[in-house]
Amino acid sequence: MQSKASLEKGMPREEQICVTRIDDELYIKRLQKLPKYKLISDNKSYDDIDLEGRDYDILGIVVGLFQKMT
């Protein structure tokens, strides 16, 4: 489980898009730290995920994306 202290010491920063594992599922969402730790969906069709009290790992940070040029 990732703790608040370990998140605050290093990455990711507030509002960065993170790859997070909760149980056996992966999520790509923005990290919100205040008022509590949450994963925020840019797509409003999906719910946000409250991280308080959950077992999770932040695996990485999204630094870019590829788009097909037409």
PyMOL Python script that loads the backbone (N, CA, C, O; Angstrom):
from pymol import cmd

cmd.read_pdbstr("""\
ATOM      1  N   MET A   1       0.843  -1.185   0.000  1.00  0.00           N
ATOM      2  CA  MET A   1       0.000   0.000   0.000  1.00  0.00           C
ATOM      3  C   MET A   1       0.877   1.233   0.000  1.00  0.00           C
ATOM      4  O   MET A   1       1.815   1.334   0.790  1.00  0.00           O
ATOM      5  N   GLN A   2       0.584   2.150  -0.862  1.00  0.00           N
ATOM      6  CA  GLN A   2       1.307   3.406  -0.955  1.00  0.00           C
ATOM      7  C   GLN A   2       0.813   4.305   0.174  1.00  0.00           C
ATOM      8  O   GLN A   2      -0.392   4.410   0.399  1.00  0.00           O
ATOM      9  N   SER A   3       1.716   4.940   0.872  1.00  0.00           N
ATOM     10  CA  SER A   3       1.303   5.814   1.967  1.00  0.00           C
ATOM     11  C   SER A   3       1.358   7.265   1.525  1.00  0.00           C
ATOM     12  O   SER A   3       2.011   7.598   0.536  1.00  0.00           O
ATOM     13  N   LYS A   4       0.668   8.130   2.266  1.00  0.00           N
ATOM     14  CA  LYS A   4       0.722   9.561   1.969  1.00  0.00           C
ATOM     15  C   LYS A   4       2.152  10.069   2.034  1.00  0.00           C
ATOM     16  O   LYS A   4       2.568  10.868   1.195  1.00  0.00           O
ATOM     17  N   ALA A   5       2.916   9.606   3.035  1.00  0.00           N
ATOM     18  CA  ALA A   5       4.293  10.072   3.207  1.00  0.00           C
ATOM     19  C   ALA A   5       5.133   9.747   1.981  1.00  0.00           C
ATOM     20  O   ALA A   5       5.896  10.595   1.517  1.00  0.00           O
ATOM     21  N   SER A   6       5.007   8.530   1.445  1.00  0.00           N
ATOM     22  CA  SER A   6       5.819   8.168   0.282  1.00  0.00           C
ATOM     23  C   SER A   6       5.382   8.945  -0.954  1.00  0.00           C
ATOM     24  O   SER A   6       6.216   9.270  -1.799  1.00  0.00           O
ATOM     25  N   LEU A   7       4.103   9.245  -1.075  1.00  0.00           N
ATOM     26  CA  LEU A   7       3.647  10.054  -2.207  1.00  0.00           C
ATOM     27  C   LEU A   7       4.165  11.479  -2.097  1.00  0.00           C
ATOM     28  O   LEU A   7       4.543  12.076  -3.105  1.00  0.00           O
ATOM     29  N   GLU A   8       4.188  12.029  -0.901  1.00  0.00           N
ATOM     30  CA  GLU A   8       4.616  13.402  -0.722  1.00  0.00           C
ATOM     31  C   GLU A   8       6.116  13.558  -0.919  1.00  0.00           C
ATOM     32  O   GLU A   8       6.561  14.625  -1.342  1.00  0.00           O
ATOM     33  N   LYS A   9       6.921  12.525  -0.625  1.00  0.00           N
ATOM     34  CA  LYS A   9       8.371  12.595  -0.772  1.00  0.00           C
ATOM     35  C   LYS A   9       8.788  12.623  -2.231  1.00  0.00           C
ATOM     36  O   LYS A   9       9.742  13.312  -2.593  1.00  0.00           O
ATOM     37  N   GLY A  10       8.086  11.884  -3.063  1.00  0.00           N
ATOM     38  CA  GLY A  10       8.495  11.773  -4.457  1.00  0.00           C
ATOM     39  C   GLY A  10       7.350  12.074  -5.377  1.00  0.00           C
ATOM     40  O   GLY A  10       6.541  12.969  -5.134  1.00  0.00           O
ATOM     41  N   MET A  11       7.299  11.308  -6.436  1.00  0.00           N
ATOM     42  CA  MET A  11       6.245  11.506  -7.403  1.00  0.00           C
ATOM     43  C   MET A  11       5.053  10.666  -7.010  1.00  0.00           C
ATOM     44  O   MET A  11       5.212   9.792  -6.159  1.00  0.00           O
ATOM     45  N   PRO A  12       3.934  10.853  -7.536  1.00  0.00           N
ATOM     46  CA  PRO A  12       3.497  11.854  -8.503  1.00  0.00           C
ATOM     47  C   PRO A  12       3.024  13.133  -7.820  1.00  0.00           C
ATOM     48  O   PRO A  12       2.761  13.158  -6.618  1.00  0.00           O
ATOM     49  N   ARG A  13       2.926  14.174  -8.607  1.00  0.00           N
ATOM     50  CA  ARG A  13       2.420  15.445  -8.085  1.00  0.00           C
ATOM     51  C   ARG A  13       0.911  15.532  -8.319  1.00  0.00           C
ATOM     52  O   ARG A  13       0.333  14.780  -9.104  1.00  0.00           O
ATOM     53  N   GLU A  14       0.314  16.455  -7.624  1.00  0.00           N
ATOM     54  CA  GLU A  14      -1.125  16.727  -7.763  1.00  0.00           C
ATOM     55  C   GLU A  14      -1.483  16.931  -9.234  1.00  0.00           C
ATOM     56  O   GLU A  14      -0.783  17.635  -9.963  1.00  0.00           O
ATOM     57  N   GLU A  15      -2.566  16.315  -9.654  1.00  0.00           N
ATOM     58  CA  GLU A  15      -3.141  16.448 -10.999  1.00  0.00           C
ATOM     59  C   GLU A  15      -2.372  15.717 -12.091  1.00  0.00           C
ATOM     60  O   GLU A  15      -2.763  15.786 -13.256  1.00  0.00           O
ATOM     61  N   GLN A  16      -1.290  15.016 -11.752  1.00  0.00           N
ATOM     62  CA  GLN A  16      -0.621  14.219 -12.774  1.00  0.00           C
ATOM     63  C   GLN A  16      -1.445  12.970 -13.055  1.00  0.00           C
ATOM     64  O   GLN A  16      -2.144  12.464 -12.177  1.00  0.00           O
ATOM     65  N   ILE A  17      -1.355  12.482 -14.277  1.00  0.00           N
ATOM     66  CA  ILE A  17      -2.060  11.265 -14.654  1.00  0.00           C
ATOM     67  C   ILE A  17      -1.179  10.081 -14.278  1.00  0.00           C
ATOM     68  O   ILE A  17      -0.020  10.003 -14.684  1.00  0.00           O
ATOM     69  N   CYS A  18      -1.741   9.161 -13.497  1.00  0.00           N
ATOM     70  CA  CYS A  18      -0.991   8.030 -12.953  1.00  0.00           C
ATOM     71  C   CYS A  18      -1.575   6.709 -13.427  1.00  0.00           C
ATOM     72  O   CYS A  18      -2.772   6.594 -13.692  1.00  0.00           O
ATOM     73  N   VAL A  19      -0.703   5.721 -13.527  1.00  0.00           N
ATOM     74  CA  VAL A  19      -1.133   4.336 -13.730  1.00  0.00           C
ATOM     75  C   VAL A  19      -1.139   3.706 -12.344  1.00  0.00           C
ATOM     76  O   VAL A  19      -0.097   3.602 -11.697  1.00  0.00           O
ATOM     77  N   THR A  20      -2.308   3.289 -11.897  1.00  0.00           N
ATOM     78  CA  THR A  20      -2.474   2.789 -10.533  1.00  0.00           C
ATOM     79  C   THR A  20      -3.101   1.405 -10.565  1.00  0.00           C
ATOM     80  O   THR A  20      -4.041   1.149 -11.317  1.00  0.00           O
ATOM     81  N   ARG A  21      -2.559   0.507  -9.723  1.00  0.00           N
ATOM     82  CA  ARG A  21      -3.138  -0.833  -9.589  1.00  0.00           C
ATOM     83  C   ARG A  21      -3.892  -0.898  -8.273  1.00  0.00           C
ATOM     84  O   ARG A  21      -3.344  -0.604  -7.211  1.00  0.00           O
ATOM     85  N   ILE A  22      -5.161  -1.289  -8.358  1.00  0.00           N
ATOM     86  CA  ILE A  22      -5.986  -1.552  -7.180  1.00  0.00           C
ATOM     87  C   ILE A  22      -6.478  -2.982  -7.346  1.00  0.00           C
ATOM     88  O   ILE A  22      -7.174  -3.301  -8.310  1.00  0.00           O
ATOM     89  N   ASP A  23      -6.110  -3.838  -6.402  1.00  0.00           N
ATOM     90  CA  ASP A  23      -6.354  -5.278  -6.524  1.00  0.00           C
ATOM     91  C   ASP A  23      -5.691  -5.758  -7.815  1.00  0.00           C
ATOM     92  O   ASP A  23      -4.486  -5.568  -7.982  1.00  0.00           O
ATOM     93  N   ASP A  24      -6.424  -6.361  -8.714  1.00  0.00           N
ATOM     94  CA  ASP A  24      -5.839  -6.845  -9.974  1.00  0.00           C
ATOM     95  C   ASP A  24      -6.242  -5.981 -11.160  1.00  0.00           C
ATOM     96  O   ASP A  24      -6.139  -6.420 -12.306  1.00  0.00           O
ATOM     97  N   GLU A  25      -6.697  -4.766 -10.904  1.00  0.00           N
ATOM     98  CA  GLU A  25      -7.154  -3.885 -11.976  1.00  0.00           C
ATOM     99  C   GLU A  25      -6.223  -2.684 -12.107  1.00  0.00           C
ATOM    100  O   GLU A  25      -5.692  -2.188 -11.114  1.00  0.00           O
ATOM    101  N   LEU A  26      -6.029  -2.219 -13.350  1.00  0.00           N
ATOM    102  CA  LEU A  26      -5.219  -1.035 -13.611  1.00  0.00           C
ATOM    103  C   LEU A  26      -6.125   0.130 -13.981  1.00  0.00           C
ATOM    104  O   LEU A  26      -7.134  -0.041 -14.666  1.00  0.00           O
ATOM    105  N   TYR A  27      -5.749   1.313 -13.518  1.00  0.00           N
ATOM    106  CA  TYR A  27      -6.503   2.534 -13.797  1.00  0.00           C
ATOM    107  C   TYR A  27      -5.529   3.606 -14.261  1.00  0.00           C
ATOM    108  O   TYR A  27      -4.406   3.693 -13.763  1.00  0.00           O
ATOM    109  N   ILE A  28      -5.959   4.417 -15.208  1.00  0.00           N
ATOM    110  CA  ILE A  28      -5.185   5.572 -15.655  1.00  0.00           C
ATOM    111  C   ILE A  28      -6.060   6.784 -15.387  1.00  0.00           C
ATOM    112  O   ILE A  28      -7.016   7.056 -16.114  1.00  0.00           O
ATOM    113  N   LYS A  29      -5.711   7.507 -14.325  1.00  0.00           N
ATOM    114  CA  LYS A  29      -6.530   8.634 -13.869  1.00  0.00           C
ATOM    115  C   LYS A  29      -5.639   9.685 -13.227  1.00  0.00           C
ATOM    116  O   LYS A  29      -4.481   9.420 -12.903  1.00  0.00           O
ATOM    117  N   ARG A  30      -6.188  10.877 -13.047  1.00  0.00           N
ATOM    118  CA  ARG A  30      -5.465  11.966 -12.380  1.00  0.00           C
ATOM    119  C   ARG A  30      -5.480  11.775 -10.872  1.00  0.00           C
ATOM    120  O   ARG A  30      -6.469  11.321 -10.297  1.00  0.00           O
ATOM    121  N   LEU A  31      -4.365  12.130 -10.245  1.00  0.00           N
ATOM    122  CA  LEU A  31      -4.271  12.048  -8.795  1.00  0.00           C
ATOM    123  C   LEU A  31      -4.715  13.363  -8.170  1.00  0.00           C
ATOM    124  O   LEU A  31      -4.237  14.432  -8.548  1.00  0.00           O
ATOM    125  N   GLN A  32      -5.612  13.278  -7.231  1.00  0.00           N
ATOM    126  CA  GLN A  32      -6.014  14.431  -6.417  1.00  0.00           C
ATOM    127  C   GLN A  32      -5.562  14.137  -4.994  1.00  0.00           C
ATOM    128  O   GLN A  32      -5.815  13.049  -4.477  1.00  0.00           O
ATOM    129  N   LYS A  33      -4.895  15.095  -4.355  1.00  0.00           N
ATOM    130  CA  LYS A  33      -4.396  14.875  -2.995  1.00  0.00           C
ATOM    131  C   LYS A  33      -5.253  15.549  -1.936  1.00  0.00           C
ATOM    132  O   LYS A  33      -5.332  15.064  -0.807  1.00  0.00           O
ATOM    133  N   LEU A  34      -5.892  16.655  -2.279  1.00  0.00           N
ATOM    134  CA  LEU A  34      -6.665  17.402  -1.285  1.00  0.00           C
ATOM    135  C   LEU A  34      -8.122  17.475  -1.698  1.00  0.00           C
ATOM    136  O   LEU A  34      -8.371  17.665  -2.888  1.00  0.00           O
ATOM    137  N   PRO A  35      -9.068  17.345  -0.855  1.00  0.00           N
ATOM    138  CA  PRO A  35      -8.943  17.179   0.589  1.00  0.00           C
ATOM    139  C   PRO A  35      -8.529  15.776   0.991  1.00  0.00           C
ATOM    140  O   PRO A  35      -8.100  15.568   2.126  1.00  0.00           O
ATOM    141  N   LYS A  36      -8.647  14.783   0.072  1.00  0.00           N
ATOM    142  CA  LYS A  36      -8.169  13.434   0.371  1.00  0.00           C
ATOM    143  C   LYS A  36      -7.678  12.813  -0.927  1.00  0.00           C
ATOM    144  O   LYS A  36      -7.990  13.293  -2.017  1.00  0.00           O
ATOM    145  N   TYR A  37      -6.910  11.745  -0.797  1.00  0.00           N
ATOM    146  CA  TYR A  37      -6.345  11.090  -1.975  1.00  0.00           C
ATOM    147  C   TYR A  37      -7.438  10.391  -2.769  1.00  0.00           C
ATOM    148  O   TYR A  37      -8.214   9.593  -2.243  1.00  0.00           O
ATOM    149  N   LYS A  38      -7.467  10.729  -4.083  1.00  0.00           N
ATOM    150  CA  LYS A  38      -8.496  10.230  -4.982  1.00  0.00           C
ATOM    151  C   LYS A  38      -7.920  10.115  -6.377  1.00  0.00           C
ATOM    152  O   LYS A  38      -7.008  10.858  -6.740  1.00  0.00           O
ATOM    153  N   LEU A  39      -8.444   9.194  -7.156  1.00  0.00           N
ATOM    154  CA  LEU A  39      -8.152   9.139  -8.580  1.00  0.00           C
ATOM    155  C   LEU A  39      -9.348   9.743  -9.302  1.00  0.00           C
ATOM    156  O   LEU A  39     -10.483   9.306  -9.119  1.00  0.00           O
ATOM    157  N   ILE A  40      -9.084  10.740 -10.115  1.00  0.00           N
ATOM    158  CA  ILE A  40     -10.137  11.497 -10.792  1.00  0.00           C
ATOM    159  C   ILE A  40     -10.175  11.102 -12.269  1.00  0.00           C
ATOM    160  O   ILE A  40      -9.143  11.080 -12.939  1.00  0.00           O
ATOM    161  N   SER A  41     -11.354  10.796 -12.761  1.00  0.00           N
ATOM    162  CA  SER A  41     -11.542  10.445 -14.171  1.00  0.00           C
ATOM    163  C   SER A  41     -11.739  11.699 -15.001  1.00  0.00           C
ATOM    164  O   SER A  41     -12.567  12.544 -14.659  1.00  0.00           O
ATOM    165  N   ASP A  42     -10.985  11.834 -16.097  1.00  0.00           N
ATOM    166  CA  ASP A  42     -11.243  12.919 -17.048  1.00  0.00           C
ATOM    167  C   ASP A  42     -12.544  12.648 -17.796  1.00  0.00           C
ATOM    168  O   ASP A  42     -13.266  13.578 -18.155  1.00  0.00           O
ATOM    169  N   ASN A  43     -12.838  11.375 -18.027  1.00  0.00           N
ATOM    170  CA  ASN A  43     -14.069  10.961 -18.693  1.00  0.00           C
ATOM    171  C   ASN A  43     -15.163  10.840 -17.629  1.00  0.00           C
ATOM    172  O   ASN A  43     -15.103   9.953 -16.778  1.00  0.00           O
ATOM    173  N   LYS A  44     -16.133  11.702 -17.671  1.00  0.00           N
ATOM    174  CA  LYS A  44     -17.185  11.737 -16.642  1.00  0.00           C
ATOM    175  C   LYS A  44     -18.120  10.527 -16.693  1.00  0.00           C
ATOM    176  O   LYS A  44     -18.993  10.388 -15.836  1.00  0.00           O
ATOM    177  N   SER A  45     -17.947   9.646 -17.694  1.00  0.00           N
ATOM    178  CA  SER A  45     -18.720   8.401 -17.731  1.00  0.00           C
ATOM    179  C   SER A  45     -18.226   7.405 -16.685  1.00  0.00           C
ATOM    180  O   SER A  45     -18.905   6.423 -16.382  1.00  0.00           O
ATOM    181  N   TYR A  46     -17.028   7.669 -16.132  1.00  0.00           N
ATOM    182  CA  TYR A  46     -16.430   6.783 -15.135  1.00  0.00           C
ATOM    183  C   TYR A  46     -16.352   7.492 -13.795  1.00  0.00           C
ATOM    184  O   TYR A  46     -16.106   8.697 -13.724  1.00  0.00           O
ATOM    185  N   ASP A  47     -16.564   6.723 -12.734  1.00  0.00           N
ATOM    186  CA  ASP A  47     -16.528   7.287 -11.386  1.00  0.00           C
ATOM    187  C   ASP A  47     -15.102   7.549 -10.925  1.00  0.00           C
ATOM    188  O   ASP A  47     -14.161   6.889 -11.363  1.00  0.00           O
ATOM    189  N   ASP A  48     -14.960   8.528 -10.032  1.00  0.00           N
ATOM    190  CA  ASP A  48     -13.695   8.759  -9.352  1.00  0.00           C
ATOM    191  C   ASP A  48     -13.500   7.648  -8.322  1.00  0.00           C
ATOM    192  O   ASP A  48     -14.463   6.994  -7.924  1.00  0.00           O
ATOM    193  N   ILE A  49     -12.254   7.435  -7.889  1.00  0.00           N
ATOM    194  CA  ILE A  49     -11.946   6.370  -6.933  1.00  0.00           C
ATOM    195  C   ILE A  49     -11.275   6.975  -5.711  1.00  0.00           C
ATOM    196  O   ILE A  49     -10.215   7.591  -5.819  1.00  0.00           O
ATOM    197  N   ASP A  50     -11.888   6.801  -4.558  1.00  0.00           N
ATOM    198  CA  ASP A  50     -11.327   7.254  -3.286  1.00  0.00           C
ATOM    199  C   ASP A  50     -10.249   6.263  -2.865  1.00  0.00           C
ATOM    200  O   ASP A  50     -10.514   5.063  -2.792  1.00  0.00           O
ATOM    201  N   LEU A  51      -9.038   6.741  -2.587  1.00  0.00           N
ATOM    202  CA  LEU A  51      -7.931   5.856  -2.225  1.00  0.00           C
ATOM    203  C   LEU A  51      -7.775   5.660  -0.724  1.00  0.00           C
ATOM    204  O   LEU A  51      -7.033   4.775  -0.297  1.00  0.00           O
ATOM    205  N   GLU A  52      -8.447   6.452   0.074  1.00  0.00           N
ATOM    206  CA  GLU A  52      -8.315   6.341   1.528  1.00  0.00           C
ATOM    207  C   GLU A  52      -8.721   4.949   1.992  1.00  0.00           C
ATOM    208  O   GLU A  52      -9.822   4.484   1.696  1.00  0.00           O
ATOM    209  N   GLY A  53      -7.823   4.283   2.721  1.00  0.00           N
ATOM    210  CA  GLY A  53      -8.112   2.969   3.275  1.00  0.00           C
ATOM    211  C   GLY A  53      -8.021   1.816   2.291  1.00  0.00           C
ATOM    212  O   GLY A  53      -8.343   0.681   2.643  1.00  0.00           O
ATOM    213  N   ARG A  54      -7.588   2.084   1.061  1.00  0.00           N
ATOM    214  CA  ARG A  54      -7.496   1.030   0.040  1.00  0.00           C
ATOM    215  C   ARG A  54      -6.051   0.604  -0.150  1.00  0.00           C
ATOM    216  O   ARG A  54      -5.124   1.375   0.096  1.00  0.00           O
ATOM    217  N   ASP A  55      -5.875  -0.619  -0.586  1.00  0.00           N
ATOM    218  CA  ASP A  55      -4.561  -1.146  -0.924  1.00  0.00           C
ATOM    219  C   ASP A  55      -4.321  -0.859  -2.403  1.00  0.00           C
ATOM    220  O   ASP A  55      -5.049  -1.368  -3.255  1.00  0.00           O
ATOM    221  N   TYR A  56      -3.306  -0.048  -2.718  1.00  0.00           N
ATOM    222  CA  TYR A  56      -3.045   0.332  -4.102  1.00  0.00           C
ATOM    223  C   TYR A  56      -1.556   0.572  -4.312  1.00  0.00           C
ATOM    224  O   TYR A  56      -0.806   0.782  -3.359  1.00  0.00           O
ATOM    225  N   ASP A  57      -1.143   0.537  -5.566  1.00  0.00           N
ATOM    226  CA  ASP A  57       0.227   0.856  -5.964  1.00  0.00           C
ATOM    227  C   ASP A  57       0.167   1.815  -7.133  1.00  0.00           C
ATOM    228  O   ASP A  57      -0.555   1.576  -8.101  1.00  0.00           O
ATOM    229  N   ILE A  58       0.920   2.900  -7.048  1.00  0.00           N
ATOM    230  CA  ILE A  58       1.069   3.789  -8.191  1.00  0.00           C
ATOM    231  C   ILE A  58       2.268   3.271  -8.972  1.00  0.00           C
ATOM    232  O   ILE A  58       3.402   3.321  -8.494  1.00  0.00           O
ATOM    233  N   LEU A  59       2.009   2.773 -10.178  1.00  0.00           N
ATOM    234  CA  LEU A  59       3.030   2.111 -10.981  1.00  0.00           C
ATOM    235  C   LEU A  59       3.837   3.083 -11.822  1.00  0.00           C
ATOM    236  O   LEU A  59       4.989   2.805 -12.156  1.00  0.00           O
ATOM    237  N   GLY A  60       3.250   4.214 -12.166  1.00  0.00           N
ATOM    238  CA  GLY A  60       3.968   5.169 -12.999  1.00  0.00           C
ATOM    239  C   GLY A  60       3.131   6.392 -13.290  1.00  0.00           C
ATOM    240  O   GLY A  60       1.982   6.515 -12.864  1.00  0.00           O
ATOM    241  N   ILE A  61       3.749   7.289 -14.030  1.00  0.00           N
ATOM    242  CA  ILE A  61       3.112   8.550 -14.400  1.00  0.00           C
ATOM    243  C   ILE A  61       3.083   8.635 -15.919  1.00  0.00           C
ATOM    244  O   ILE A  61       4.071   8.319 -16.583  1.00  0.00           O
ATOM    245  N   VAL A  62       1.962   9.058 -16.463  1.00  0.00           N
ATOM    246  CA  VAL A  62       1.840   9.242 -17.907  1.00  0.00           C
ATOM    247  C   VAL A  62       2.594  10.517 -18.274  1.00  0.00           C
ATOM    248  O   VAL A  62       2.324  11.586 -17.726  1.00  0.00           O
ATOM    249  N   VAL A  63       3.549  10.396 -19.213  1.00  0.00           N
ATOM    250  CA  VAL A  63       4.361  11.553 -19.602  1.00  0.00           C
ATOM    251  C   VAL A  63       4.079  12.010 -21.025  1.00  0.00           C
ATOM    252  O   VAL A  63       4.584  13.048 -21.452  1.00  0.00           O
ATOM    253  N   GLY A  64       3.281  11.252 -21.761  1.00  0.00           N
ATOM    254  CA  GLY A  64       2.947  11.633 -23.123  1.00  0.00           C
ATOM    255  C   GLY A  64       1.981  10.631 -23.722  1.00  0.00           C
ATOM    256  O   GLY A  64       1.622   9.638 -23.090  1.00  0.00           O
ATOM    257  N   LEU A  65       1.565  10.903 -24.950  1.00  0.00           N
ATOM    258  CA  LEU A  65       0.689   9.973 -25.646  1.00  0.00           C
ATOM    259  C   LEU A  65       0.964  10.055 -27.132  1.00  0.00           C
ATOM    260  O   LEU A  65       1.471  11.056 -27.638  1.00  0.00           O
ATOM    261  N   PHE A  66       0.622   8.996 -27.809  1.00  0.00           N
ATOM    262  CA  PHE A  66       0.784   8.930 -29.257  1.00  0.00           C
ATOM    263  C   PHE A  66      -0.590   9.033 -29.899  1.00  0.00           C
ATOM    264  O   PHE A  66      -1.555   8.426 -29.435  1.00  0.00           O
ATOM    265  N   GLN A  67      -0.664   9.807 -30.967  1.00  0.00           N
ATOM    266  CA  GLN A  67      -1.908   9.895 -31.724  1.00  0.00           C
ATOM    267  C   GLN A  67      -1.600   9.655 -33.190  1.00  0.00           C
ATOM    268  O   GLN A  67      -0.593  10.129 -33.716  1.00  0.00           O
ATOM    269  N   LYS A  68      -2.478   8.917 -33.836  1.00  0.00           N
ATOM    270  CA  LYS A  68      -2.313   8.644 -35.255  1.00  0.00           C
ATOM    271  C   LYS A  68      -2.665   9.893 -36.050  1.00  0.00           C
ATOM    272  O   LYS A  68      -3.726  10.487 -35.856  1.00  0.00           O
ATOM    273  N   MET A  69      -1.777  10.280 -36.936  1.00  0.00           N
ATOM    274  CA  MET A  69      -2.027  11.435 -37.799  1.00  0.00           C
ATOM    275  C   MET A  69      -2.745  10.947 -39.049  1.00  0.00           C
ATOM    276  O   MET A  69      -2.346   9.947 -39.647  1.00  0.00           O
ATOM    277  N   THR A  70      -3.803  11.649 -39.447  1.00  0.00           N
ATOM    278  CA  THR A  70      -4.530  11.235 -40.650  1.00  0.00           C
ATOM    279  C   THR A  70      -4.366  12.241 -41.751  1.00  0.00           C
ATOM    280  O   THR A  70      -4.910  12.058 -42.840  1.00  0.00           O
TER     281      THR A  70
END
""", "prot")
cmd.dss("prot")
cmd.show_as("cartoon", "prot")
cmd.util.cbc("prot")
cmd.orient("prot")
